[in-house]
């Protein structure tokens, strides 16, 4: 007998052959397990979930209007299901030790974008690095230098963000997309590599996805989960926004087929869910 997928109002669950709900990673211990088939099936189910969430809440996720009172409960269920499914995939993929799949980066990257946008609409995102410390950008073009600035020199978990320092000494918020598409004199490959390194360092500092997903990844002493989640989500969101198919699309591209970017996105999205499960109780249940 084979495991099965149980459909829910919004989302899905794997179940044992007898119908008991179980995370995908535990099903890999069954005799005759087929991770090379089951993980792609998981991705397809997650993709279907994203399509359903976009259909129901697209205007809210895109920022066209705020969520109504009735929509808030649905949005909460939506981001939780997306986060749980993304985390479940990452854990099962790590245990199965299969090659990285470009489609996983596309689907889980899009899922991370939708989760962050849903939580933003609900007022549940952690603070981005330097939030409240930067100057307001003036209208029109500005001159200056842009650097990926770390919030702390000895605590990677506090994250980093792109900041423009103007000729007059102002410090303005910037984004990776701004560097890639709206700025002159930028070494784009170097900027991408620097952002990759930062996202990987923060993910690593937060412990990854944990041991088979049984418990949230262990956090080093002194790490503040809310602040850490904001730092990781900002770098992840900034990368994803610069890698969409078009400015009006939520679909994420893996440009030039970089397999390393797939792993970076999958681990960052899963680690975000793991860290937030420490204060968003029940998130990974």
LINPEBEL-V581018 format. One record per residue. RES is the residue in one letter. OMEGA is omega in degrees with one decimal (NA if undefined). Layout:
RES/OMEGA, RES/OMEGA
//
This chain:
X/-176.5, X/172.5, X/-177.2, X/175.4, X/178.0, X/178.0, X/176.0, X/177.6, X/176.5, X/-179.6, X/-176.7, X/175.7, X/168.3, X/178.1, X/176.5, X/176.9, X/178.7, X/175.1, X/179.2, X/178.6, X/-178.2, X/175.3, X/-176.4, X/-175.5, X/179.8, X/178.9, X/178.0, X/177.5, X/-179.7, X/174.3, X/178.8, X/179.8, X/-176.9, X/-177.6, X/179.9, X/174.2, X/-172.3, X/179.3, X/173.4, X/176.4, X/177.1, X/178.9, X/179.2, X/178.6, X/177.0, X/177.8, X/177.1, X/177.5, X/-179.3, X/178.1, X/179.7, X/179.7, X/178.8, X/178.9, X/-176.5, X/-170.2, X/-175.0, X/-178.4, X/-179.7, X/-179.0, X/179.8, X/178.4, X/-178.9, X/178.8, X/177.0, X/177.3, X/173.4, X/179.2, X/-179.1, X/-177.9, X/-174.1, X/179.1, X/178.7, X/177.6, X/177.5, X/177.1, X/-177.0, X/-176.1, X/179.2, X/179.0, X/178.3, X/-178.5, X/-179.4, X/-178.6, X/178.8, X/178.0, X/-179.5, X/177.9, X/-176.6, X/-179.7, X/-179.0, X/179.7, X/179.9, X/-179.5, X/-179.2, X/179.5, X/176.2, X/174.8, X/177.5, X/-174.8, X/-179.8, X/-179.3, X/177.3, X/178.0, X/-179.9, X/-175.8, X/-178.4, X/173.6, X/176.8, X/177.0, X/178.2, X/177.7, X/-178.5, X/177.7, X/-179.5, X/179.7, X/178.3, X/179.9, X/175.4, X/179.2, X/-179.6, X/-177.5, X/-174.0, X/177.9, X/175.8, X/-178.0, X/173.2, X/176.3, X/178.0, X/179.3, X/-179.2, X/-177.4, X/-173.5, X/179.1, X/177.8, X/-178.9, X/175.0, X/175.5, X/177.6, X/-178.1, X/176.3, X/177.2, X/178.9, X/178.5, X/-178.4, X/-179.6, X/170.3, X/-170.8, X/-180.0, X/179.6, X/179.5, X/179.1, X/-176.2, X/179.0, X/-177.2, X/-175.8, X/178.1, X/170.1, X/-177.0, X/173.3, X/178.0, X/-178.8, X/174.0, X/171.9, X/-174.6, X/179.0, X/178.5, X/176.2, X/176.3, X/176.0, X/-172.9, X/177.1, X/177.4, X/178.8, X/176.2, X/178.0, X/177.4, X/179.6, X/-174.7, X/-169.6, X/-171.9, X/-175.4, X/177.3, X/176.9, X/-177.9, X/172.2, X/-169.4, X/-179.9, X/179.2, X/178.3, X/178.3, X/180.0, X/179.6, X/179.0, X/176.4, X/-178.3, X/-178.8, X/-179.5, X/178.2, X/-180.0, X/-179.8, X/177.6, X/-179.6, X/-179.4, X/-178.5, X/168.3, X/179.1, X/-172.3, X/179.2, X/-176.0, X/179.8, X/175.2, X/-178.5, X/178.5, X/174.5, X/178.8, X/-180.0, X/177.1, X/177.6, X/178.1, X/176.5, X/179.3, X/177.8, X/-172.6, X/-178.4, X/179.2, X/180.0, X/-179.7, X/177.2, X/179.8, X/179.9, X/-178.5, X/180.0, X/178.9, X/178.8, X/179.4, X/-178.6, X/178.0, X/-177.0, X/-179.4, X/179.0, X/-177.6, X/174.6, X/-179.8, X/178.9, X/-179.2, X/-178.5, X/-174.8, X/172.9, X/-178.9, X/-175.4, X/177.3, X/168.8, X/-169.8, X/-179.7, X/177.3, X/-177.5, X/-178.0, X/179.2, X/178.0, X/176.3, X/-179.1, X/179.2, X/-178.4, X/-177.9, X/-179.2, X/179.7, X/180.0, X/179.8, X/179.3, X/176.0, X/179.1, X/-179.3, X/-179.8, X/-177.5, X/178.8, X/178.1, X/176.5, X/174.6, X/-168.3, X/-179.2, X/-175.2, X/-175.6, X/179.8, X/NA
//
